[in-house]
Amino acid sequence: MTQHRTDGFIPVGGVAKPHGIRGEFCIKSYADSPLLFDAVRAIFLQDGKKTPKPFVVKSWREHKGLVLLKCAGVDDRDQAEALRGFAVLVHQDDLPELDEGEHYIKDMLGCRVQLEDGSPVGTLEQFYETPEQDTWVIYTDDRKEILLPAVPEFVLDVDLDEEVIVIDPPAGLLDLYLNPEPPKKKKPRRRTNKKKARPNKGGEAKSE
């Protein structure tokens, strides 16, 4: 899923479903850590392209790989159900300060990606988050897609001023996407017209 910044709002998740009867709801979070919900003053929920509405987070907890939120004004299951499918946003002004060397993925989208020797790879356009790791989606100039695990050993440097990301992908990864081997054609099975001979009742061989 592509993450875009729009009017200062940044998507950090999506409402999955209600949980229980007291207004809690599950969200699939894109954030690196659910501690984000401790740092922001409010979240914003958006239905499609409608104006995002603010909600004060009263509490949050983790549950089976999802984040459960309890927000002021959402007090029962029906109210939580009405939020299913909404985008969960935060305002960029509410984001906590990062440590040196850390970057928000939103700021890296659109950066040029290159190898350590300066060879161009493409442009970082999307990312996917899984419990194990983030995966970056890089597109070459001719629109070939490359999926790169976003782990420190593969990402050497991020220069937001120059909008350049330097990577050292695992051996063979780029060839896998840029020079895939064509599927091997199966050789047709050769048919034979030879017929097996079988003995007839008189003991002589008889062809079928």
C-alpha positions as CSV (number, residue, x, y, z in Angstrom):
1,M,0.0,0.0,0.0
2,T,1.4,3.4,-0.9
3,Q,1.6,5.9,2.0
4,H,1.2,9.6,1.1
5,R,1.2,12.7,3.1
6,T,-1.8,14.9,2.5
7,D,-2.4,18.3,4.2
8,G,-0.2,17.4,7.1
9,F,-1.9,14.1,7.8
10,I,0.0,10.9,7.7
11,P,-1.6,7.4,7.5
12,V,-0.5,5.2,10.3
13,G,-3.0,2.4,10.1
14,G,-6.6,1.4,9.2
15,V,-9.5,0.3,11.4
16,A,-10.0,-3.4,11.0
17,K,-13.0,-4.3,13.2
18,P,-14.6,-3.7,16.6
19,H,-13.4,-5.5,19.7
20,G,-15.7,-6.4,22.6
21,I,-18.7,-4.3,23.6
22,R,-17.1,-1.2,25.2
23,G,-16.1,0.7,22.0
24,E,-12.6,-0.7,21.5
25,F,-11.5,-1.3,17.9
26,C,-8.6,-3.1,16.2
27,I,-6.4,-1.3,13.8
28,K,-3.7,-2.6,11.5
29,S,-0.8,-0.3,12.3
30,Y,1.8,0.9,9.8
31,A,3.8,2.5,12.6
32,D,7.2,1.1,13.6
33,S,6.0,0.9,17.2
34,P,2.6,1.2,18.8
35,L,4.2,3.6,21.3
36,L,3.4,6.2,18.7
37,F,-0.1,6.3,20.3
38,D,1.4,7.4,23.5
39,A,3.2,10.3,21.8
40,V,0.4,11.9,19.8
41,R,-2.3,14.1,21.3
42,A,-5.0,12.7,19.0
43,I,-5.6,10.5,16.1
44,F,-7.7,11.3,13.1
45,L,-10.1,8.9,11.5
46,Q,-11.0,9.4,7.8
47,D,-13.8,7.8,5.8
48,G,-12.7,7.7,2.2
49,K,-11.9,11.2,1.0
50,K,-14.0,12.9,3.7
51,T,-12.4,15.4,6.1
52,P,-10.5,13.5,8.9
53,K,-12.1,13.7,12.3
54,P,-10.1,14.0,15.6
55,F,-10.4,11.4,18.4
56,V,-8.6,11.5,21.7
57,V,-6.9,8.2,22.5
58,K,-7.9,7.1,26.0
59,S,-6.0,3.9,26.0
60,W,-4.3,1.3,23.7
61,R,-3.0,-2.2,23.9
62,E,-1.6,-4.9,21.6
63,H,-3.7,-8.0,20.8
64,K,-2.7,-10.8,18.3
65,G,-0.5,-8.6,16.1
66,L,-3.0,-5.7,16.1
67,V,-3.4,-2.6,18.2
68,L,-6.6,-2.1,20.2
69,L,-7.6,1.6,20.6
70,K,-10.2,3.1,23.0
71,C,-11.1,6.6,22.0
72,A,-13.3,9.2,23.6
73,G,-16.8,9.3,22.1
74,V,-16.7,5.6,20.9
75,D,-18.5,3.9,23.7
76,D,-20.1,0.7,22.4
77,R,-19.6,-1.9,19.7
78,D,-22.0,-0.3,17.2
79,Q,-20.1,3.0,17.3
80,A,-16.8,1.0,16.8
81,E,-18.4,-1.0,14.0
82,A,-19.3,2.3,12.2
83,L,-15.5,3.0,11.9
84,R,-14.6,-0.2,10.2
85,G,-12.4,0.5,7.1
86,F,-11.6,4.1,8.2
87,A,-8.0,5.3,7.7
88,V,-6.1,6.1,10.9
89,L,-4.1,9.3,10.6
90,V,-1.8,11.4,12.8
91,H,-0.8,15.0,12.1
92,Q,2.9,15.5,11.3
93,D,3.2,18.2,13.9
94,D,2.3,15.6,16.6
95,L,5.0,13.1,15.6
96,P,7.8,12.6,18.2
97,E,11.3,13.7,17.4
98,L,13.5,10.9,15.9
99,D,17.0,9.9,17.1
100,E,19.9,10.7,14.8
101,G,20.0,8.4,11.8
102,E,16.3,7.6,12.0
103,H,13.8,8.6,9.4
104,Y,10.1,8.5,8.8
105,I,9.2,6.4,5.8
106,K,6.9,9.1,4.6
107,D,9.9,11.4,4.1
108,M,11.8,8.7,2.1
109,L,9.0,8.1,-0.5
110,G,10.1,9.5,-3.8
111,C,13.8,9.3,-3.0
112,R,16.2,7.9,-5.6
113,V,17.7,4.5,-4.8
114,Q,21.2,3.6,-5.8
115,L,24.0,1.1,-5.1
116,E,27.1,1.9,-3.2
117,D,29.0,2.5,-6.4
118,G,26.4,5.1,-7.6
119,S,24.6,2.8,-10.0
120,P,21.0,3.8,-10.2
121,V,18.3,1.3,-9.1
122,G,15.1,3.2,-9.1
123,T,12.7,5.2,-6.9
124,L,11.2,4.3,-3.6
125,E,7.4,4.6,-4.2
126,Q,5.7,2.2,-1.7
127,F,6.2,0.1,1.3
128,Y,4.6,-2.8,3.0
129,E,4.8,-3.6,6.7
130,T,4.7,-7.1,8.3
131,P,5.4,-8.2,11.8
132,E,8.8,-9.4,10.7
133,Q,10.1,-6.4,8.7
134,D,9.2,-3.6,6.3
135,T,9.5,-4.2,2.6
136,W,10.2,-1.4,0.3
137,V,8.8,-1.3,-3.2
138,I,11.3,0.3,-5.7
139,Y,10.4,1.0,-9.3
140,T,13.0,1.3,-12.0
141,D,12.8,3.9,-14.8
142,D,11.2,1.3,-17.0
143,R,8.6,0.4,-14.3
144,K,10.1,-2.9,-13.1
145,E,9.2,-3.6,-9.5
146,I,11.9,-4.5,-6.9
147,L,11.0,-5.6,-3.4
148,L,13.7,-4.9,-0.9
149,P,13.6,-6.0,2.8
150,A,14.2,-2.8,4.7
151,V,16.7,-4.0,7.2
152,P,19.9,-2.2,8.3
153,E,22.3,-4.6,6.5
154,F,20.7,-3.7,3.1
155,V,20.1,0.0,3.7
156,L,23.5,1.8,4.0
157,D,22.5,5.4,3.9
158,V,19.6,7.8,3.7
159,D,20.2,11.4,2.6
160,L,17.0,13.3,2.7
161,D,18.6,16.5,1.7
162,E,19.8,15.0,-1.6
163,E,16.8,12.6,-1.7
164,V,19.1,9.6,-2.2
165,I,19.0,6.2,-0.5
166,V,22.1,3.9,-0.9
167,I,21.4,0.2,-0.7
168,D,23.5,-3.0,-0.7
169,P,20.9,-5.7,-1.6
170,P,21.6,-9.4,-1.1
171,A,23.4,-11.2,-3.9
172,G,21.1,-12.0,-6.8
173,L,18.1,-10.0,-5.6
174,L,18.3,-7.4,-8.4
175,D,18.8,-10.0,-11.1
176,L,15.7,-11.8,-9.8
177,Y,13.6,-8.8,-10.6
178,L,15.5,-7.2,-13.5
179,N,16.7,-10.3,-15.4
180,P,14.3,-13.1,-14.6
181,E,14.9,-16.4,-16.3
182,P,12.2,-17.2,-18.9
183,P,10.1,-20.2,-17.9
184,K,11.4,-23.4,-19.3
185,K,9.2,-25.0,-21.9
186,K,8.3,-28.6,-21.3
187,K,9.4,-31.0,-24.0
188,P,6.4,-32.7,-25.6
189,R,6.2,-36.4,-24.9
190,R,7.0,-38.5,-27.9
191,R,4.2,-40.8,-28.9
192,T,5.0,-44.2,-30.4
193,N,2.9,-46.3,-32.7
194,K,4.5,-49.5,-31.7
195,K,2.1,-52.0,-30.3
196,K,2.9,-54.6,-27.8
197,A,2.5,-58.2,-29.0
198,R,0.5,-60.7,-26.9
199,P,0.1,-64.4,-27.4
200,N,-3.2,-65.7,-28.8
201,K,-4.9,-68.7,-27.5
202,G,-2.8,-70.9,-29.9
203,G,0.4,-69.6,-28.3
204,E,1.5,-67.4,-31.3
205,A,2.2,-63.8,-30.8
206,K,-0.6,-61.5,-31.9
207,S,-0.1,-57.7,-32.4
208,E,-2.8,-55.4,-31.0
